[in-house]
């Protein structure tokens, strides 16, 4: 198990370049399965989840090659059996289900894995596909979906604005007969990025980024090139790294409108925020104020920044509160924060953080991707040396975390 050695506290300052969005790149790769020809994706992060998805695509018959942060995908003939060992390691790989079902008329996928942060049922995905005419069978740990005569358009209302289900149904619908309407759709900006890619391939999708998406099916799709949007979660993580160390610096390139809920929270804590085009600059206050936040689907505060905010709360004056409404088991990292000296109390889906406290280095273990990032941030503010085990979780979503933090003045190294 790999680890990060972190020595703190050190005030961070400088600028960090933000990579392409993990949660867009993975779905764009899946979307390429709908078309034919050569696709080039630019600004693709070199993270383990991208390499895992590349393995999934190659097992299905596509050819994938990397050139720095460019990804070339060649798609011709495909098959619909997904590799169990890869799908179980990353939940996003279930996103190939909609594209393969639409293109081949069948798909068999293993039940997905990913971060251990609670229940993330597939019923919204499956019921949507059934509304479009698919039959679904569950055989042990594998799902078999069939639509031998093709999918048909349908009017679908989600019981919850699931990001994954919105993307899966939207992608399946582009090759379905007739029009599909998705109501109560997720509004995350990554979905609009996927819409732009699909339309460049020849699809007819509109409404991504709103609660209603309309897709008019077409007979076939070609290929397209696309640049992946900036990663708003990576961007937020580095802003919080600056904040927790009392630092000052900037992130670029980003789309500030995608960070509105976080920037509002940071301002309420006393941080000075300046926006200049695609660059956001943060200056930490002398006295960090406490906060109260509730995670919600976009445009609400993102659950993927909740653990990092909890870490920052240890250095805020007073009682901060975080209520988690998206996932039901996303506070597993709290026991690790306590090892550093954090004063946190959990009651159900509500956590109270009391600060500021003097954190001291400790041996920590990351249980998932964002929890791992939060523990690194807390270690940056702690006195002495910390060991954060489980670097493989962090590598799923952050490219070169230790190098980027080092450019800001952090003392962090990777050990295997």
C-alpha positions in Angstrom: 0.0 0.0 0.0 1.4 3.4 -1.0 1.5 6.4 1.2 2.2 10.1 1.5 4.6 11.5 4.1 3.4 15.0 5.0 5.3 17.4 7.3 3.5 20.5 8.6 2.4 23.1 9.2 3.7 25.1 6.3 1.8 28.1 4.7 1.1 27.3 1.1 1.3 29.9 -1.6 1.6 30.0 -5.4 -0.4 28.8 -8.4 -1.7 25.4 -9.4 -2.7 24.3 -12.8 -6.0 22.3 -12.8 -6.4 19.2 -14.9 -9.4 18.0 -17.0 -12.4 16.8 -15.0 -12.3 13.1 -13.9 -16.1 13.0 -13.9 -16.3 14.2 -17.4 -13.4 12.4 -19.0 -14.6 8.9 -17.9 -18.0 9.4 -19.3 -16.7 10.9 -22.6 -14.6 7.8 -23.0 -17.8 5.7 -22.6 -19.7 7.9 -25.0 -17.1 7.2 -27.8 -18.5 3.7 -27.9 -21.6 5.1 -29.5 -19.8 6.2 -32.6 -17.4 5.0 -35.3 -13.9 6.2 -36.2 -11.1 8.0 -34.4 -11.7 10.2 -31.3 -9.2 12.6 -29.7 -9.9 13.8 -26.2 -7.6 16.6 -25.0 -6.9 17.7 -21.4 -7.4 14.2 -20.1 -6.1 13.7 -16.5 -3.5 10.9 -16.1 -5.2 9.2 -13.2 -5.8 5.6 -12.4 -9.5 5.8 -13.1 -8.8 6.9 -16.7 -6.4 4.0 -17.1 -9.0 1.6 -15.7 -11.7 2.9 -18.2 -9.2 2.6 -21.0 -8.8 -1.1 -20.0 -12.6 -1.5 -20.1 -12.8 0.1 -23.6 -10.0 -2.1 -24.9 -11.7 -5.2 -23.6 -14.8 -4.2 -25.5 -12.8 -3.9 -28.8 -11.8 -0.3 -28.9 -8.1 0.8 -29.2 -6.9 3.4 -26.7 -3.6 5.3 -26.7 -2.2 8.1 -24.6 -0.1 11.0 -25.7 0.7 13.1 -22.6 -2.8 14.5 -21.8 -4.3 13.6 -25.1 -6.3 10.3 -25.5 -7.0 8.7 -28.8 -9.8 6.2 -29.1 -10.4 4.1 -32.2 -13.8 2.5 -32.3 -15.0 0.0 -35.0 -16.5 -3.4 -34.1 -17.4 -4.0 -30.4 -18.6 -6.7 -28.1 -20.7 -6.3 -25.0 -19.1 -8.4 -22.2 -17.4 -6.0 -19.7 -14.4 -7.3 -17.7 -15.5 -8.0 -14.1 -12.2 -7.2 -12.4 -12.1 -3.7 -14.0 -15.7 -2.8 -13.5 -15.6 -3.8 -9.9 -12.7 -1.5 -9.3 -14.5 1.7 -10.5 -18.2 2.6 -10.5 -18.0 4.9 -13.5 -17.4 1.8 -15.7 -21.1 1.0 -15.5 -21.5 4.0 -17.8 -20.7 1.8 -20.7 -24.1 0.0 -20.2 -26.2 2.6 -22.0 -23.9 3.1 -25.0 -23.4 -0.6 -25.6 -27.1 -1.5 -25.2 -28.0 1.3 -27.7 -25.3 0.2 -30.2 -25.3 -3.6 -29.9 -28.8 -4.4 -28.5 -27.3 -6.1 -25.5 -24.7 -5.7 -22.8 -23.5 -7.7 -19.8 -21.8 -5.9 -17.0 -20.6 -6.8 -13.5 -22.1 -4.9 -10.6 -19.8 -1.9 -10.2 -17.3 -1.0 -7.5 -15.7 2.3 -6.6 -15.5 4.4 -3.4 -16.9 2.9 -0.2 -19.1 5.9 0.7 -22.5 4.2 0.9 -25.4 3.0 -1.2 -25.5 4.1 -4.8 -28.3 2.0 -6.2 -28.5 1.3 -9.9 -32.3 1.2 -10.0 -32.7 4.6 -11.6 -30.4 3.5 -14.4 -32.2 0.2 -14.9 -35.8 1.5 -14.7 -34.9 4.2 -17.3 -33.5 1.6 -19.7 -36.6 -0.6 -19.1 -38.8 2.4 -20.0 -37.0 2.5 -23.3 -37.8 -1.2 -24.0 -34.8 -3.0 -22.5 -35.2 -6.3 -20.6 -32.9 -6.6 -17.5 -31.8 -9.8 -15.8 -29.6 -10.1 -12.7 -27.5 -13.2 -12.7 -25.5 -13.2 -9.4 -23.0 -10.4 -9.7 -23.7 -9.6 -13.3 -26.4 -7.6 -15.1 -27.6 -8.7 -18.6 -29.6 -6.0 -20.5 -31.2 -6.8 -23.9 -32.9 -4.7 -26.5 -32.7 -6.9 -29.7 -35.0 -4.6 -31.7 -33.4 -1.5 -30.5 -34.3 1.1 -27.8 -37.3 3.4 -28.2 -37.7 6.9 -27.0 -39.6 7.4 -23.7 -40.7 10.1 -21.3 -38.7 9.3 -18.1 -39.0 11.1 -14.7 -36.2 10.3 -12.2 -37.1 9.9 -8.5 -33.8 11.6 -7.8 -31.5 13.6 -10.0 -28.8 10.9 -10.3 -25.7 12.0 -12.3 -24.8 8.6 -13.5 -28.4 7.7 -14.5 -28.8 11.0 -16.3 -25.6 10.3 -18.3 -26.4 6.7 -19.0 -29.9 7.3 -20.2 -28.9 10.4 -22.2 -26.2 8.3 -24.0 -28.5 5.4 -24.6 -31.2 7.7 -26.0 -29.0 9.1 -28.8 -29.5 5.9 -30.9 -33.1 5.2 -29.8 -36.0 5.5 -32.1 -38.0 8.7 -31.5 -37.6 11.3 -28.7 -36.5 10.7 -25.1 -37.3 13.2 -22.4 -35.5 13.0 -19.1 -37.2 14.9 -16.3 -35.6 15.7 -12.9 -32.3 15.2 -14.6 -29.1 16.0 -12.8 -27.7 19.4 -13.7 -24.0 19.0 -13.1 -21.8 20.8 -15.7 -20.1 17.5 -16.7 -23.4 16.5 -18.2 -23.3 19.5 -20.5 -19.7 18.6 -21.5 -21.0 15.2 -22.5 -23.9 16.7 -24.5 -21.4 18.9 -26.4 -19.3 15.8 -27.3 -22.4 13.8 -28.4 -23.7 16.6 -30.6 -20.3 16.9 -32.2 -20.6 13.2 -33.1 -23.9 13.9 -34.7 -26.4 13.4 -31.8 -29.4 15.7 -31.2 -29.3 16.5 -27.5 -30.5 19.6 -25.7 -31.1 20.8 -22.2 -28.1 19.4 -20.4 -27.4 21.5 -17.4 -31.2 21.9 -16.8 -33.7 19.6 -15.1 -35.2 18.5 -18.5 -33.1 16.9 -21.2 -34.5 16.1 -24.7 -32.8 13.6 -27.0 -34.0 12.9 -30.6 -32.6 9.6 -31.7 -30.4 9.3 -34.8 -29.5 6.2 -36.9 -25.7 6.4 -36.3 -22.9 8.6 -34.9 -19.5 9.4 -36.3 -16.4 10.6 -34.4 -15.4 13.9 -32.9 -12.5 15.6 -31.0 -13.2 17.3 -27.7 -11.4 19.1 -24.9 -12.3 18.0 -21.4 -13.6 20.7 -19.1 -11.6 21.7 -15.9 -12.1 19.6 -12.8 -14.1 21.6 -10.3 -13.4 19.1 -7.5 -9.7 19.2 -8.0 -9.9 23.0 -8.1 -11.9 23.1 -4.8 -9.4 20.8 -3.1 -6.5 23.1 -3.9 -8.4 26.1 -2.7 -9.1 24.4 0.5 -5.4 23.4 0.8 -4.5 27.0 0.6 -7.2 27.9 3.2 -6.4 25.3 5.8 -2.7 26.4 5.9 -3.5 30.1 6.0 -2.0 30.5 2.6 -2.6 32.5 -0.5 -2.6 31.5 -4.2 -4.5 30.8 -7.3 -5.9 28.0 -9.4 -6.2 28.0 -13.2 -7.8 27.3 -15.7 -11.2 26.9 -14.1 -14.8 27.8 -14.9 -15.6 30.0 -11.8 -19.4 29.6 -12.3 -19.0 25.9 -11.6 -17.4 26.7 -8.2 -20.1 29.2 -7.0 -21.3 27.2 -4.0 -17.7 26.7 -2.8 -16.6 30.3 -3.4 -19.6 31.5 -1.5 -18.7 29.3 1.4 -15.1 30.4 1.4 -16.1 34.1 1.4 -18.5 33.4 4.4 -15.4 32.0 6.2 -13.6 35.2 5.7 -11.4 34.3 2.6 -10.8 37.0 0.0 -11.7 35.6 -3.4 -10.8 37.3 -6.7 -12.0 36.0 -10.1 -10.1 37.0 -13.3 -11.3 35.1 -16.3 -10.4 31.4 -15.8 -8.2 32.1 -12.7 -9.4 32.2 -9.1 -7.2 33.6 -6.4 -7.7 33.1 -2.6 -6.2 34.9 0.3 -6.8 33.4 3.7 -8.1 35.5 6.6 -6.2 35.9 9.8 -9.2 34.4 11.7 -11.1 31.7 9.8 -14.8 31.7 10.5 -17.0 28.6 11.1 -19.5 27.5 8.5 -22.7 25.6 8.1 -23.2 23.6 4.9 -25.5 21.0 3.4 -24.4 18.9 0.5 -26.9 18.8 -2.4 -26.9 18.0 -6.1 -25.5 20.7 -8.4 -25.8 23.7 -8.2 -25.7 22.9 -4.4 -22.5 22.3 -2.4 -20.8 19.2 -3.9 -20.6 16.1 -1.7 -17.2 15.4 -3.3 -15.8 18.5 -1.3 -17.5 17.6 2.0 -14.5 15.7 3.5 -12.1 18.5 2.5 -14.4 21.1 4.1 -14.5 19.1 7.3 -10.7 19.2 7.4 -10.8 23.0 6.9 -13.3 23.3 9.7 -10.8 22.1 12.2 -9.0 25.4 11.8 -12.1 27.6 11.9 -13.2 29.5 15.0 -16.4 28.1 16.5 -18.7 25.3 15.6 -19.0 24.3 12.0 -21.7 22.0 10.7 -21.9 19.7 7.7 -25.0 17.8 6.7 -24.6 15.1 4.1 -27.7 14.4 2.0 -26.3 12.7 -1.1 -24.5 9.6 0.3 -25.3 7.8 3.5 -21.8 6.6 4.6 -19.5 9.5 3.8 -18.2 10.2 7.3 -15.8 7.2 7.6 -12.8 9.6 7.6 -13.8 11.2 10.9 -12.1 8.6 13.0 -8.9 9.4 11.1 -9.3 13.1 11.7 -9.6 12.5 15.4 -6.2 10.8 15.4 -4.8 14.2 14.5 -6.7 15.8 17.3 -9.8 17.0 15.5 -12.9 17.6 17.7 -15.8 16.2 15.7 -19.1 14.8 16.7 -21.5 12.9 14.4 -25.2 12.4 14.7 -26.6 10.6 11.8 -25.9 12.6 8.6 -24.9 15.7 10.6 -21.3 16.4 11.7 -20.2 19.2 14.0 -16.5 20.3 13.9 -15.2 22.4 16.7 -12.2 24.7 16.2 -9.6 25.9 15.9 -7.6 22.9 17.2 -3.9 22.2 17.2 -3.5 19.2 15.0 -0.6 16.9 15.5 0.9 14.4 13.0 -0.3 10.9 13.0 -0.5 7.7 11.0 -3.7 7.8 8.9 -5.4 5.6 6.4 -7.5 6.8 3.5 -10.6 4.7 2.9 -11.7 6.4 -0.4 -10.7 9.1 -2.9 -12.1 12.3 -1.3 -11.5 11.2 2.2 -7.9 10.6 1.3 -7.6 14.2 -0.1 -9.1 15.5 3.2 -6.6 13.6 5.3 -3.7 15.1 3.2 -5.1 18.6 3.8 -5.5 18.0 7.5 -1.9 16.7 7.6 -0.7 19.9 5.9 -2.0 21.9 8.9 -0.8 19.4 11.6 2.4 19.8 13.5 5.1 17.2 12.8 5.0 14.3 10.4 1.9 12.4 9.2 1.7 9.3 7.1 -1.4 9.0 4.9 -1.7 5.4 3.8 -3.9 4.4 0.8 -2.4 6.7 -1.9 -4.0 4.4 -4.5 -7.4 5.8 -3.6 -6.1 9.4 -4.0 -4.5 8.5 -7.4 -7.9 7.6 -8.7 -8.8 11.3 -8.9 -5.7 13.5 -8.5 -2.8 13.6 -10.9 0.5 14.3 -9.2 -1.0 15.5 -5.9 2.3 15.6 -4.2 4.0 17.5 -7.0 1.3 20.1 -7.2 1.3 20.6 -3.4 5.1 20.8 -3.4 5.0 23.7 -5.9 2.9 25.5 -3.3 5.5 24.9 -0.6 4.2 21.8 1.0 6.6 19.2 2.4 5.1 16.0 1.0 6.6 12.9 -0.6 5.3 9.6 -1.9 6.5 6.3 -0.5 5.6 2.8 -1.8 
